[in-house]
């Protein structure tokens, strides 16, 4: 029943912007901490941004000031607004939901972000 569907990726030039979306179902979305990860081929998956049920956020240092994570509990959706994109941001982006005492979500399909001139 649990499902996460990422969307919004694409090809952009350095300095460009994208907004990623992750639609969740099968969880009590509003109480879950939602996270964005990314993974380049052959590299470790890394945490990019996190938003708690309280609305508090934290970010990987490399994206702080450029990326903004937000959530719309009415839509069971978490977003990642990315600006000033760099080639180093190229990766497949995934979302995940976690909550103490609850089963964490599995990975969705991910959405490809490619930053290239």
Secondary structure, DSSP 8 states (H G I E B T S, - for coil): --EEEEE--EEE-TT--EEEEEEEESS-GGGSEEEEEEE-TTS--EEEEEE-TTS-EEE-TTTBTTEEEEEEGGGTEEEEEE-S--GGG-EEEEEEEE-TTS--------EEEEE--
